């Protein structure tokens, strides 16, 4: 299904080689933050509780927390300031 979705949208899939997580430091950094700040910091009492807590963390991460790679803006602030045709807008508008 992923391959079909990508093909229909002209997306080239380029997977990280097995055993080489450093090929995408951004996602490795994100995974570490999610694990340390959300998954390890909370006790989930049910699937609904997990969804609620993870969504609260995601909202904070995307709308309130400044990211140094985005000029100390949140991803939402960065997207608001992105110009037409940028990669960020093409990704979020699909």
PyMOL Python script that loads the backbone (N, CA, C, O; Angstrom):
from pymol import cmd

cmd.read_pdbstr("""\
ATOM      1  N   UNK A   1       0.827  -1.192   0.000  1.00  0.00           N
ATOM      2  CA  UNK A   1       0.000   0.000   0.000  1.00  0.00           C
ATOM      3  C   UNK A   1       0.874   1.259   0.000  1.00  0.00           C
ATOM      4  O   UNK A   1       0.564   2.236  -0.682  1.00  0.00           O
ATOM      5  N   UNK A   2       1.963   1.227   0.768  1.00  0.00           N
ATOM      6  CA  UNK A   2       2.862   2.376   0.800  1.00  0.00           C
ATOM      7  C   UNK A   2       3.457   2.610  -0.576  1.00  0.00           C
ATOM      8  O   UNK A   2       3.516   3.748  -1.042  1.00  0.00           O
ATOM      9  N   UNK A   3       3.895   1.553  -1.225  1.00  0.00           N
ATOM     10  CA  UNK A   3       4.487   1.677  -2.548  1.00  0.00           C
ATOM     11  C   UNK A   3       3.494   2.265  -3.548  1.00  0.00           C
ATOM     12  O   UNK A   3       3.851   3.123  -4.355  1.00  0.00           O
ATOM     13  N   UNK A   4       2.255   1.803  -3.491  1.00  0.00           N
ATOM     14  CA  UNK A   4       1.218   2.308  -4.389  1.00  0.00           C
ATOM     15  C   UNK A   4       0.936   3.788  -4.119  1.00  0.00           C
ATOM     16  O   UNK A   4       0.823   4.580  -5.055  1.00  0.00           O
ATOM     17  N   UNK A   5       0.822   4.164  -2.835  1.00  0.00           N
ATOM     18  CA  UNK A   5       0.585   5.560  -2.458  1.00  0.00           C
ATOM     19  C   UNK A   5       1.702   6.444  -2.999  1.00  0.00           C
ATOM     20  O   UNK A   5       1.447   7.493  -3.590  1.00  0.00           O
ATOM     21  N   UNK A   6       2.948   6.006  -2.788  1.00  0.00           N
ATOM     22  CA  UNK A   6       4.097   6.790  -3.234  1.00  0.00           C
ATOM     23  C   UNK A   6       4.107   6.916  -4.760  1.00  0.00           C
ATOM     24  O   UNK A   6       4.332   8.005  -5.289  1.00  0.00           O
ATOM     25  N   UNK A   7       3.865   5.815  -5.464  1.00  0.00           N
ATOM     26  CA  UNK A   7       3.871   5.835  -6.920  1.00  0.00           C
ATOM     27  C   UNK A   7       2.826   6.811  -7.464  1.00  0.00           C
ATOM     28  O   UNK A   7       3.118   7.577  -8.382  1.00  0.00           O
ATOM     29  N   UNK A   8       1.616   6.792  -6.907  1.00  0.00           N
ATOM     30  CA  UNK A   8       0.540   7.660  -7.371  1.00  0.00           C
ATOM     31  C   UNK A   8       0.857   9.131  -7.157  1.00  0.00           C
ATOM     32  O   UNK A   8       0.331   9.986  -7.869  1.00  0.00           O
ATOM     33  N   UNK A   9       1.703   9.433  -6.195  1.00  0.00           N
ATOM     34  CA  UNK A   9       2.033  10.816  -5.882  1.00  0.00           C
ATOM     35  C   UNK A   9       3.417  11.241  -6.371  1.00  0.00           C
ATOM     36  O   UNK A   9       3.868  12.356  -6.106  1.00  0.00           O
ATOM     37  N   UNK A  10       4.070  10.349  -7.079  1.00  0.00           N
ATOM     38  CA  UNK A  10       5.392  10.668  -7.608  1.00  0.00           C
ATOM     39  C   UNK A  10       6.465  10.747  -6.545  1.00  0.00           C
ATOM     40  O   UNK A  10       7.454  11.460  -6.714  1.00  0.00           O
ATOM     41  N   UNK A  11       6.284  10.025  -5.450  1.00  0.00           N
ATOM     42  CA  UNK A  11       7.243  10.036  -4.352  1.00  0.00           C
ATOM     43  C   UNK A  11       8.213   8.880  -4.534  1.00  0.00           C
ATOM     44  O   UNK A  11       7.796   7.737  -4.724  1.00  0.00           O
ATOM     45  N   UNK A  12       9.501   9.173  -4.476  1.00  0.00           N
ATOM     46  CA  UNK A  12      10.527   8.145  -4.552  1.00  0.00           C
ATOM     47  C   UNK A  12      10.851   7.688  -3.135  1.00  0.00           C
ATOM     48  O   UNK A  12      11.287   8.491  -2.310  1.00  0.00           O
ATOM     49  N   UNK A  13      10.644   6.418  -2.851  1.00  0.00           N
ATOM     50  CA  UNK A  13      10.969   5.877  -1.540  1.00  0.00           C
ATOM     51  C   UNK A  13      12.446   5.515  -1.513  1.00  0.00           C
ATOM     52  O   UNK A  13      12.943   4.839  -2.414  1.00  0.00           O
ATOM     53  N   UNK A  14      13.139   5.964  -0.487  1.00  0.00           N
ATOM     54  CA  UNK A  14      14.564   5.696  -0.330  1.00  0.00           C
ATOM     55  C   UNK A  14      14.783   5.289   1.115  1.00  0.00           C
ATOM     56  O   UNK A  14      14.976   6.138   1.986  1.00  0.00           O
ATOM     57  N   UNK A  15      14.754   4.004   1.365  1.00  0.00           N
ATOM     58  CA  UNK A  15      14.821   3.494   2.725  1.00  0.00           C
ATOM     59  C   UNK A  15      16.248   3.544   3.268  1.00  0.00           C
ATOM     60  O   UNK A  15      17.219   3.437   2.519  1.00  0.00           O
ATOM     61  N   UNK A  16      16.347   3.706   4.570  1.00  0.00           N
ATOM     62  CA  UNK A  16      17.631   3.654   5.249  1.00  0.00           C
ATOM     63  C   UNK A  16      18.117   2.211   5.220  1.00  0.00           C
ATOM     64  O   UNK A  16      17.343   1.281   5.442  1.00  0.00           O
ATOM     65  N   UNK A  17      19.381   2.038   4.949  1.00  0.00           N
ATOM     66  CA  UNK A  17      19.954   0.687   4.906  1.00  0.00           C
ATOM     67  C   UNK A  17      19.877   0.052   6.299  1.00  0.00           C
ATOM     68  O   UNK A  17      20.087   0.740   7.299  1.00  0.00           O
ATOM     69  N   UNK A  18      19.586  -1.217   6.375  1.00  0.00           N
ATOM     70  CA  UNK A  18      19.533  -1.895   7.675  1.00  0.00           C
ATOM     71  C   UNK A  18      20.834  -1.699   8.450  1.00  0.00           C
ATOM     72  O   UNK A  18      21.926  -1.848   7.900  1.00  0.00           O
ATOM     73  N   UNK A  19      20.704  -1.365   9.720  1.00  0.00           N
ATOM     74  CA  UNK A  19      21.877  -1.168  10.566  1.00  0.00           C
ATOM     75  C   UNK A  19      22.549   0.175  10.398  1.00  0.00           C
ATOM     76  O   UNK A  19      23.635   0.384  10.938  1.00  0.00           O
ATOM     77  N   UNK A  20      21.937   1.099   9.664  1.00  0.00           N
ATOM     78  CA  UNK A  20      22.521   2.419   9.402  1.00  0.00           C
ATOM     79  C   UNK A  20      21.561   3.542   9.805  1.00  0.00           C
ATOM     80  O   UNK A  20      21.232   4.383   8.968  1.00  0.00           O
ATOM     81  N   UNK A  21      21.104   3.582  11.056  1.00  0.00           N
ATOM     82  CA  UNK A  21      20.137   4.621  11.442  1.00  0.00           C
ATOM     83  C   UNK A  21      20.690   6.036  11.354  1.00  0.00           C
ATOM     84  O   UNK A  21      19.921   6.995  11.281  1.00  0.00           O
ATOM     85  N   UNK A  22      22.013   6.180  11.361  1.00  0.00           N
ATOM     86  CA  UNK A  22      22.587   7.524  11.289  1.00  0.00           C
ATOM     87  C   UNK A  22      22.402   8.162   9.922  1.00  0.00           C
ATOM     88  O   UNK A  22      22.733   9.334   9.743  1.00  0.00           O
ATOM     89  N   UNK A  23      21.883   7.421   8.958  1.00  0.00           N
ATOM     90  CA  UNK A  23      21.628   8.009   7.647  1.00  0.00           C
ATOM     91  C   UNK A  23      20.498   9.025   7.695  1.00  0.00           C
ATOM     92  O   UNK A  23      20.368   9.842   6.782  1.00  0.00           O
ATOM     93  N   UNK A  24      19.684   8.992   8.734  1.00  0.00           N
ATOM     94  CA  UNK A  24      18.635   9.998   8.889  1.00  0.00           C
ATOM     95  C   UNK A  24      18.635  10.465  10.339  1.00  0.00           C
ATOM     96  O   UNK A  24      17.842   9.997  11.156  1.00  0.00           O
ATOM     97  N   UNK A  25      19.522  11.379  10.641  1.00  0.00           N
ATOM     98  CA  UNK A  25      19.661  11.882  12.003  1.00  0.00           C
ATOM     99  C   UNK A  25      18.426  12.587  12.510  1.00  0.00           C
ATOM    100  O   UNK A  25      18.163  12.571  13.713  1.00  0.00           O
ATOM    101  N   UNK A  26      17.644  13.216  11.615  1.00  0.00           N
ATOM    102  CA  UNK A  26      16.449  13.935  12.048  1.00  0.00           C
ATOM    103  C   UNK A  26      15.422  12.982  12.657  1.00  0.00           C
ATOM    104  O   UNK A  26      14.868  13.263  13.720  1.00  0.00           O
ATOM    105  N   UNK A  27      15.168  11.863  11.989  1.00  0.00           N
ATOM    106  CA  UNK A  27      14.171  10.937  12.507  1.00  0.00           C
ATOM    107  C   UNK A  27      14.700  10.226  13.741  1.00  0.00           C
ATOM    108  O   UNK A  27      13.931   9.913  14.650  1.00  0.00           O
ATOM    109  N   UNK A  28      15.998   9.968  13.786  1.00  0.00           N
ATOM    110  CA  UNK A  28      16.567   9.352  14.986  1.00  0.00           C
ATOM    111  C   UNK A  28      16.449  10.304  16.175  1.00  0.00           C
ATOM    112  O   UNK A  28      16.171   9.871  17.293  1.00  0.00           O
ATOM    113  N   UNK A  29      16.658  11.588  15.936  1.00  0.00           N
ATOM    114  CA  UNK A  29      16.500  12.583  16.994  1.00  0.00           C
ATOM    115  C   UNK A  29      15.050  12.651  17.462  1.00  0.00           C
ATOM    116  O   UNK A  29      14.777  12.681  18.662  1.00  0.00           O
ATOM    117  N   UNK A  30      14.123  12.675  16.503  1.00  0.00           N
ATOM    118  CA  UNK A  30      12.708  12.696  16.853  1.00  0.00           C
ATOM    119  C   UNK A  30      12.318  11.455  17.645  1.00  0.00           C
ATOM    120  O   UNK A  30      11.636  11.558  18.665  1.00  0.00           O
ATOM    121  N   UNK A  31      12.746  10.283  17.183  1.00  0.00           N
ATOM    122  CA  UNK A  31      12.404   9.044  17.884  1.00  0.00           C
ATOM    123  C   UNK A  31      12.912   9.067  19.320  1.00  0.00           C
ATOM    124  O   UNK A  31      12.216   8.615  20.230  1.00  0.00           O
ATOM    125  N   UNK A  32      14.121   9.591  19.534  1.00  0.00           N
ATOM    126  CA  UNK A  32      14.670   9.692  20.885  1.00  0.00           C
ATOM    127  C   UNK A  32      13.851  10.626  21.764  1.00  0.00           C
ATOM    128  O   UNK A  32      13.591  10.324  22.929  1.00  0.00           O
ATOM    129  N   UNK A  33      13.444  11.765  21.201  1.00  0.00           N
ATOM    130  CA  UNK A  33      12.624  12.717  21.969  1.00  0.00           C
ATOM    131  C   UNK A  33      11.263  12.109  22.317  1.00  0.00           C
ATOM    132  O   UNK A  33      10.802  12.225  23.453  1.00  0.00           O
ATOM    133  N   UNK A  34      10.631  11.470  21.351  1.00  0.00           N
ATOM    134  CA  UNK A  34       9.343  10.830  21.602  1.00  0.00           C
ATOM    135  C   UNK A  34       9.471   9.781  22.705  1.00  0.00           C
ATOM    136  O   UNK A  34       8.646   9.720  23.616  1.00  0.00           O
ATOM    137  N   UNK A  35      10.500   8.969  22.612  1.00  0.00           N
ATOM    138  CA  UNK A  35      10.706   7.918  23.605  1.00  0.00           C
ATOM    139  C   UNK A  35      10.988   8.512  24.991  1.00  0.00           C
ATOM    140  O   UNK A  35      10.352   8.127  25.971  1.00  0.00           O
ATOM    141  N   UNK A  36      11.948   9.454  25.071  1.00  0.00           N
ATOM    142  CA  UNK A  36      12.354  10.011  26.368  1.00  0.00           C
ATOM    143  C   UNK A  36      11.288  10.894  27.005  1.00  0.00           C
ATOM    144  O   UNK A  36      11.049  10.814  28.210  1.00  0.00           O
ATOM    145  N   UNK A  37      10.651  11.731  26.201  1.00  0.00           N
ATOM    146  CA  UNK A  37       9.742  12.738  26.748  1.00  0.00           C
ATOM    147  C   UNK A  37       8.293  12.284  26.851  1.00  0.00           C
ATOM    148  O   UNK A  37       7.516  12.867  27.607  1.00  0.00           O
ATOM    149  N   UNK A  38       7.924  11.267  26.111  1.00  0.00           N
ATOM    150  CA  UNK A  38       6.532  10.847  26.109  1.00  0.00           C
ATOM    151  C   UNK A  38       6.364   9.397  26.545  1.00  0.00           C
ATOM    152  O   UNK A  38       5.700   9.111  27.540  1.00  0.00           O
ATOM    153  N   UNK A  39       6.968   8.493  25.796  1.00  0.00           N
ATOM    154  CA  UNK A  39       6.734   7.075  26.059  1.00  0.00           C
ATOM    155  C   UNK A  39       7.312   6.627  27.396  1.00  0.00           C
ATOM    156  O   UNK A  39       6.660   5.884  28.129  1.00  0.00           O
ATOM    157  N   UNK A  40       8.534   7.069  27.730  1.00  0.00           N
ATOM    158  CA  UNK A  40       9.151   6.683  29.005  1.00  0.00           C
ATOM    159  C   UNK A  40       8.627   7.499  30.176  1.00  0.00           C
ATOM    160  O   UNK A  40       8.774   7.083  31.325  1.00  0.00           O
ATOM    161  N   UNK A  41       8.022   8.644  29.912  1.00  0.00           N
ATOM    162  CA  UNK A  41       7.590   9.552  30.979  1.00  0.00           C
ATOM    163  C   UNK A  41       6.145   9.323  31.405  1.00  0.00           C
ATOM    164  O   UNK A  41       5.693   9.910  32.388  1.00  0.00           O
ATOM    165  N   UNK A  42       5.430   8.497  30.697  1.00  0.00           N
ATOM    166  CA  UNK A  42       4.011   8.289  30.991  1.00  0.00           C
ATOM    167  C   UNK A  42       3.707   6.819  31.231  1.00  0.00           C
ATOM    168  O   UNK A  42       4.367   5.921  30.706  1.00  0.00           O
ATOM    169  N   UNK A  43       2.702   6.616  32.030  1.00  0.00           N
ATOM    170  CA  UNK A  43       2.135   5.280  32.186  1.00  0.00           C
ATOM    171  C   UNK A  43       0.803   5.306  31.462  1.00  0.00           C
ATOM    172  O   UNK A  43      -0.052   6.144  31.750  1.00  0.00           O
ATOM    173  N   UNK A  44       0.627   4.392  30.526  1.00  0.00           N
ATOM    174  CA  UNK A  44      -0.583   4.345  29.726  1.00  0.00           C
ATOM    175  C   UNK A  44      -1.524   3.300  30.309  1.00  0.00           C
ATOM    176  O   UNK A  44      -1.174   2.127  30.436  1.00  0.00           O
ATOM    177  N   UNK A  45      -2.721   3.746  30.660  1.00  0.00           N
ATOM    178  CA  UNK A  45      -3.675   2.867  31.319  1.00  0.00           C
ATOM    179  C   UNK A  45      -4.604   2.161  30.340  1.00  0.00           C
ATOM    180  O   UNK A  45      -5.241   1.169  30.694  1.00  0.00           O
ATOM    181  N   UNK A  46      -4.683   2.658  29.130  1.00  0.00           N
ATOM    182  CA  UNK A  46      -5.521   2.069  28.091  1.00  0.00           C
ATOM    183  C   UNK A  46      -5.065   2.620  26.748  1.00  0.00           C
ATOM    184  O   UNK A  46      -4.254   3.544  26.686  1.00  0.00           O
ATOM    185  N   UNK A  47      -5.591   2.045  25.682  1.00  0.00           N
ATOM    186  CA  UNK A  47      -5.287   2.571  24.342  1.00  0.00           C
ATOM    187  C   UNK A  47      -5.762   4.018  24.228  1.00  0.00           C
ATOM    188  O   UNK A  47      -5.052   4.862  23.680  1.00  0.00           O
ATOM    189  N   UNK A  48      -6.944   4.304  24.736  1.00  0.00           N
ATOM    190  CA  UNK A  48      -7.476   5.679  24.686  1.00  0.00           C
ATOM    191  C   UNK A  48      -6.581   6.635  25.467  1.00  0.00           C
ATOM    192  O   UNK A  48      -6.332   7.757  25.025  1.00  0.00           O
ATOM    193  N   UNK A  49      -6.100   6.197  26.620  1.00  0.00           N
ATOM    194  CA  UNK A  49      -5.203   7.025  27.422  1.00  0.00           C
ATOM    195  C   UNK A  49      -3.894   7.269  26.675  1.00  0.00           C
ATOM    196  O   UNK A  49      -3.381   8.388  26.671  1.00  0.00           O
ATOM    197  N   UNK A  50      -3.356   6.231  26.046  1.00  0.00           N
ATOM    198  CA  UNK A  50      -2.125   6.375  25.269  1.00  0.00           C
ATOM    199  C   UNK A  50      -2.328   7.351  24.116  1.00  0.00           C
ATOM    200  O   UNK A  50      -1.496   8.228  23.885  1.00  0.00           O
ATOM    201  N   UNK A  51      -3.422   7.200  23.403  1.00  0.00           N
ATOM    202  CA  UNK A  51      -3.705   8.109  22.283  1.00  0.00           C
ATOM    203  C   UNK A  51      -3.803   9.548  22.753  1.00  0.00           C
ATOM    204  O   UNK A  51      -3.272  10.450  22.106  1.00  0.00           O
ATOM    205  N   UNK A  52      -4.468   9.769  23.862  1.00  0.00           N
ATOM    206  CA  UNK A  52      -4.647  11.119  24.397  1.00  0.00           C
ATOM    207  C   UNK A  52      -3.307  11.740  24.794  1.00  0.00           C
ATOM    208  O   UNK A  52      -3.028  12.889  24.454  1.00  0.00           O
ATOM    209  N   UNK A  53      -2.488  10.986  25.507  1.00  0.00           N
ATOM    210  CA  UNK A  53      -1.194  11.515  25.966  1.00  0.00           C
ATOM    211  C   UNK A  53      -0.221  11.730  24.810  1.00  0.00           C
ATOM    212  O   UNK A  53       0.507  12.722  24.784  1.00  0.00           O
ATOM    213  N   UNK A  54      -0.209  10.813  23.869  1.00  0.00           N
ATOM    214  CA  UNK A  54       0.676  10.966  22.711  1.00  0.00           C
ATOM    215  C   UNK A  54       0.220  12.137  21.847  1.00  0.00           C
ATOM    216  O   UNK A  54       1.056  12.869  21.316  1.00  0.00           O
ATOM    217  N   UNK A  55      -1.078  12.326  21.696  1.00  0.00           N
ATOM    218  CA  UNK A  55      -1.592  13.463  20.920  1.00  0.00           C
ATOM    219  C   UNK A  55      -1.244  14.783  21.595  1.00  0.00           C
ATOM    220  O   UNK A  55      -0.894  15.749  20.917  1.00  0.00           O
ATOM    221  N   UNK A  56      -1.336  14.838  22.915  1.00  0.00           N
ATOM    222  CA  UNK A  56      -0.964  16.061  23.643  1.00  0.00           C
ATOM    223  C   UNK A  56       0.518  16.373  23.426  1.00  0.00           C
ATOM    224  O   UNK A  56       0.886  17.532  23.236  1.00  0.00           O
ATOM    225  N   UNK A  57       1.365  15.346  23.455  1.00  0.00           N
ATOM    226  CA  UNK A  57       2.796  15.548  23.215  1.00  0.00           C
ATOM    227  C   UNK A  57       3.027  16.010  21.778  1.00  0.00           C
ATOM    228  O   UNK A  57       3.818  16.923  21.541  1.00  0.00           O
ATOM    229  N   UNK A  58       2.344  15.385  20.821  1.00  0.00           N
ATOM    230  CA  UNK A  58       2.490  15.751  19.404  1.00  0.00           C
ATOM    231  C   UNK A  58       2.081  17.199  19.153  1.00  0.00           C
ATOM    232  O   UNK A  58       2.746  17.929  18.419  1.00  0.00           O
ATOM    233  N   UNK A  59       0.982  17.596  19.771  1.00  0.00           N
ATOM    234  CA  UNK A  59       0.509  18.980  19.619  1.00  0.00           C
ATOM    235  C   UNK A  59       1.538  19.958  20.165  1.00  0.00           C
ATOM    236  O   UNK A  59       1.846  20.960  19.520  1.00  0.00           O
ATOM    237  N   UNK A  60       2.067  19.677  21.342  1.00  0.00           N
ATOM    238  CA  UNK A  60       3.098  20.542  21.922  1.00  0.00           C
ATOM    239  C   UNK A  60       4.325  20.582  21.014  1.00  0.00           C
ATOM    240  O   UNK A  60       4.867  21.656  20.749  1.00  0.00           O
ATOM    241  N   UNK A  61       4.764  19.423  20.538  1.00  0.00           N
ATOM    242  CA  UNK A  61       5.958  19.324  19.698  1.00  0.00           C
ATOM    243  C   UNK A  61       5.796  20.108  18.399  1.00  0.00           C
ATOM    244  O   UNK A  61       6.739  20.762  17.952  1.00  0.00           O
ATOM    245  N   UNK A  62       4.623  20.049  17.794  1.00  0.00           N
ATOM    246  CA  UNK A  62       4.411  20.694  16.491  1.00  0.00           C
ATOM    247  C   UNK A  62       3.929  22.133  16.553  1.00  0.00           C
ATOM    248  O   UNK A  62       4.120  22.883  15.596  1.00  0.00           O
ATOM    249  N   UNK A  63       3.304  22.539  17.665  1.00  0.00           N
ATOM    250  CA  UNK A  63       2.687  23.867  17.695  1.00  0.00           C
ATOM    251  C   UNK A  63       3.278  24.827  18.719  1.00  0.00           C
ATOM    252  O   UNK A  63       3.065  26.035  18.617  1.00  0.00           O
ATOM    253  N   UNK A  64       4.005  24.324  19.689  1.00  0.00           N
ATOM    254  CA  UNK A  64       4.482  25.213  20.751  1.00  0.00           C
ATOM    255  C   UNK A  64       5.988  25.191  20.933  1.00  0.00           C
ATOM    256  O   UNK A  64       6.575  26.215  21.284  1.00  0.00           O
ATOM    257  N   UNK A  65       6.616  24.075  20.710  1.00  0.00           N
ATOM    258  CA  UNK A  65       8.043  23.924  20.997  1.00  0.00           C
ATOM    259  C   UNK A  65       8.896  24.497  19.872  1.00  0.00           C
ATOM    260  O   UNK A  65       8.691  24.161  18.706  1.00  0.00           O
ATOM    261  N   UNK A  66       9.846  25.355  20.210  1.00  0.00           N
ATOM    262  CA  UNK A  66      10.754  25.862  19.174  1.00  0.00           C
ATOM    263  C   UNK A  66      11.766  24.785  18.766  1.00  0.00           C
ATOM    264  O   UNK A  66      12.241  24.014  19.600  1.00  0.00           O
ATOM    265  N   UNK A  67      12.081  24.750  17.485  1.00  0.00           N
ATOM    266  CA  UNK A  67      13.057  23.802  16.942  1.00  0.00           C
ATOM    267  C   UNK A  67      14.214  24.612  16.364  1.00  0.00           C
ATOM    268  O   UNK A  67      14.007  25.493  15.529  1.00  0.00           O
ATOM    269  N   UNK A  68      15.419  24.313  16.806  1.00  0.00           N
ATOM    270  CA  UNK A  68      16.578  25.082  16.348  1.00  0.00           C
ATOM    271  C   UNK A  68      16.763  24.977  14.833  1.00  0.00           C
ATOM    272  O   UNK A  68      17.199  25.940  14.202  1.00  0.00           O
ATOM    273  N   UNK A  69      16.438  23.825  14.241  1.00  0.00           N
ATOM    274  CA  UNK A  69      16.591  23.652  12.795  1.00  0.00           C
ATOM    275  C   UNK A  69      15.604  24.514  12.003  1.00  0.00           C
ATOM    276  O   UNK A  69      15.767  24.697  10.796  1.00  0.00           O
ATOM    277  N   UNK A  70      14.588  25.038  12.678  1.00  0.00           N
ATOM    278  CA  UNK A  70      13.581  25.879  12.020  1.00  0.00           C
ATOM    279  C   UNK A  70      13.685  27.332  12.477  1.00  0.00           C
ATOM    280  O   UNK A  70      12.696  28.065  12.468  1.00  0.00           O
ATOM    281  N   UNK A  71      14.883  27.741  12.873  1.00  0.00           N
ATOM    282  CA  UNK A  71      15.077  29.117  13.320  1.00  0.00           C
ATOM    283  C   UNK A  71      14.370  29.396  14.637  1.00  0.00           C
ATOM    284  O   UNK A  71      13.848  30.491  14.846  1.00  0.00           O
ATOM    285  N   UNK A  72      14.354  28.409  15.522  1.00  0.00           N
ATOM    286  CA  UNK A  72      13.691  28.512  16.824  1.00  0.00           C
ATOM    287  C   UNK A  72      12.209  28.834  16.708  1.00  0.00           C
ATOM    288  O   UNK A  72      11.638  29.551  17.531  1.00  0.00           O
ATOM    289  N   UNK A  73      11.606  28.285  15.666  1.00  0.00           N
ATOM    290  CA  UNK A  73      10.151  28.360  15.500  1.00  0.00           C
ATOM    291  C   UNK A  73       9.584  26.956  15.619  1.00  0.00           C
ATOM    292  O   UNK A  73      10.288  25.970  15.402  1.00  0.00           O
ATOM    293  N   UNK A  74       8.313  26.874  15.964  1.00  0.00           N
ATOM    294  CA  UNK A  74       7.656  25.570  15.962  1.00  0.00           C
ATOM    295  C   UNK A  74       7.401  25.172  14.509  1.00  0.00           C
ATOM    296  O   UNK A  74       7.397  26.037  13.632  1.00  0.00           O
ATOM    297  N   UNK A  75       7.190  23.892  14.235  1.00  0.00           N
ATOM    298  CA  UNK A  75       6.855  23.506  12.855  1.00  0.00           C
ATOM    299  C   UNK A  75       5.629  24.253  12.316  1.00  0.00           C
ATOM    300  O   UNK A  75       5.589  24.608  11.138  1.00  0.00           O
ATOM    301  N   UNK A  76       4.639  24.490  13.168  1.00  0.00           N
ATOM    302  CA  UNK A  76       3.448  25.223  12.721  1.00  0.00           C
ATOM    303  C   UNK A  76       3.806  26.661  12.351  1.00  0.00           C
ATOM    304  O   UNK A  76       3.308  27.184  11.354  1.00  0.00           O
ATOM    305  N   UNK A  77       4.665  27.304  13.146  1.00  0.00           N
ATOM    306  CA  UNK A  77       5.093  28.672  12.829  1.00  0.00           C
ATOM    307  C   UNK A  77       5.922  28.689  11.551  1.00  0.00           C
ATOM    308  O   UNK A  77       5.792  29.595  10.728  1.00  0.00           O
ATOM    309  N   UNK A  78       6.773  27.680  11.392  1.00  0.00           N
ATOM    310  CA  UNK A  78       7.580  27.586  10.186  1.00  0.00           C
ATOM    311  C   UNK A  78       6.689  27.450   8.954  1.00  0.00           C
ATOM    312  O   UNK A  78       6.909  28.119   7.944  1.00  0.00           O
ATOM    313  N   UNK A  79       5.692  26.588   9.045  1.00  0.00           N
ATOM    314  CA  UNK A  79       4.777  26.375   7.927  1.00  0.00           C
ATOM    315  C   UNK A  79       4.007  27.649   7.596  1.00  0.00           C
ATOM    316  O   UNK A  79       3.805  27.967   6.423  1.00  0.00           O
ATOM    317  N   UNK A  80       3.579  28.379   8.622  1.00  0.00           N
ATOM    318  CA  UNK A  80       2.866  29.639   8.389  1.00  0.00           C
ATOM    319  C   UNK A  80       3.718  30.643   7.621  1.00  0.00           C
ATOM    320  O   UNK A  80       3.193  31.436   6.840  1.00  0.00           O
ATOM    321  N   UNK A  81       5.030  30.609   7.842  1.00  0.00           N
ATOM    322  CA  UNK A  81       5.924  31.552   7.183  1.00  0.00           C
ATOM    323  C   UNK A  81       6.525  31.035   5.892  1.00  0.00           C
ATOM    324  O   UNK A  81       7.260  31.761   5.223  1.00  0.00           O
ATOM    325  N   UNK A  82       6.228  29.790   5.526  1.00  0.00           N
ATOM    326  CA  UNK A  82       6.807  29.208   4.312  1.00  0.00           C
ATOM    327  C   UNK A  82       6.192  29.850   3.074  1.00  0.00           C
ATOM    328  O   UNK A  82       5.009  30.189   3.058  1.00  0.00           O
ATOM    329  N   UNK A  83       6.994  30.008   2.061  1.00  0.00           N
ATOM    330  CA  UNK A  83       6.503  30.611   0.821  1.00  0.00           C
ATOM    331  C   UNK A  83       5.887  29.548  -0.080  1.00  0.00           C
ATOM    332  O   UNK A  83       6.206  28.365   0.035  1.00  0.00           O
ATOM    333  N   UNK A  84       5.030  29.964  -0.950  1.00  0.00           N
ATOM    334  CA  UNK A  84       4.357  29.059  -1.883  1.00  0.00           C
ATOM    335  C   UNK A  84       5.385  28.264  -2.677  1.00  0.00           C
ATOM    336  O   UNK A  84       6.369  28.811  -3.176  1.00  0.00           O
ATOM    337  N   UNK A  85       5.137  26.970  -2.783  1.00  0.00           N
ATOM    338  CA  UNK A  85       6.003  26.110  -3.571  1.00  0.00           C
ATOM    339  C   UNK A  85       7.135  25.465  -2.800  1.00  0.00           C
ATOM    340  O   UNK A  85       7.877  24.663  -3.366  1.00  0.00           O
ATOM    341  N   UNK A  86       7.294  25.791  -1.519  1.00  0.00           N
ATOM    342  CA  UNK A  86       8.372  25.173  -0.754  1.00  0.00           C
ATOM    343  C   UNK A  86       8.034  23.722  -0.465  1.00  0.00           C
ATOM    344  O   UNK A  86       6.875  23.315  -0.527  1.00  0.00           O
ATOM    345  N   UNK A  87       9.046  22.962  -0.152  1.00  0.00           N
ATOM    346  CA  UNK A  87       8.858  21.542   0.168  1.00  0.00           C
ATOM    347  C   UNK A  87       7.897  21.380   1.327  1.00  0.00           C
ATOM    348  O   UNK A  87       7.048  20.489   1.299  1.00  0.00           O
ATOM    349  N   UNK A  88       8.008  22.223   2.352  1.00  0.00           N
ATOM    350  CA  UNK A  88       7.129  22.113   3.523  1.00  0.00           C
ATOM    351  C   UNK A  88       5.669  22.241   3.121  1.00  0.00           C
ATOM    352  O   UNK A  88       4.833  21.460   3.576  1.00  0.00           O
ATOM    353  N   UNK A  89       5.355  23.200   2.287  1.00  0.00           N
ATOM    354  CA  UNK A  89       3.959  23.377   1.889  1.00  0.00           C
ATOM    355  C   UNK A  89       3.486  22.239   1.006  1.00  0.00           C
ATOM    356  O   UNK A  89       2.346  21.797   1.141  1.00  0.00           O
ATOM    357  N   UNK A  90       4.322  21.755   0.112  1.00  0.00           N
ATOM    358  CA  UNK A  90       3.919  20.642  -0.749  1.00  0.00           C
ATOM    359  C   UNK A  90       3.634  19.412   0.103  1.00  0.00           C
ATOM    360  O   UNK A  90       2.681  18.683  -0.173  1.00  0.00           O
ATOM    361  N   UNK A  91       4.436  19.170   1.124  1.00  0.00           N
ATOM    362  CA  UNK A  91       4.236  18.005   1.989  1.00  0.00           C
ATOM    363  C   UNK A  91       2.949  18.115   2.786  1.00  0.00           C
ATOM    364  O   UNK A  91       2.183  17.154   2.842  1.00  0.00           O
ATOM    365  N   UNK A  92       2.690  19.257   3.402  1.00  0.00           N
ATOM    366  CA  UNK A  92       1.545  19.396   4.276  1.00  0.00           C
ATOM    367  C   UNK A  92       0.229  19.590   3.536  1.00  0.00           C
ATOM    368  O   UNK A  92      -0.831  19.372   4.123  1.00  0.00           O
ATOM    369  N   UNK A  93       0.256  19.986   2.290  1.00  0.00           N
ATOM    370  CA  UNK A  93      -0.976  20.227   1.567  1.00  0.00           C
ATOM    371  C   UNK A  93      -1.511  18.973   0.907  1.00  0.00           C
ATOM    372  O   UNK A  93      -2.635  18.999   0.406  1.00  0.00           O
ATOM    373  N   UNK A  94      -0.772  17.883   0.878  1.00  0.00           N
ATOM    374  CA  UNK A  94      -1.249  16.665   0.208  1.00  0.00           C
ATOM    375  C   UNK A  94      -2.235  15.926   1.052  1.00  0.00           C
ATOM    376  O   UNK A  94      -2.738  14.880   0.642  1.00  0.00           O
TER     377      UNK A  94
END
""", "prot")
cmd.dss("prot")
cmd.show_as("cartoon", "prot")
cmd.util.cbc("prot")
cmd.orient("prot")
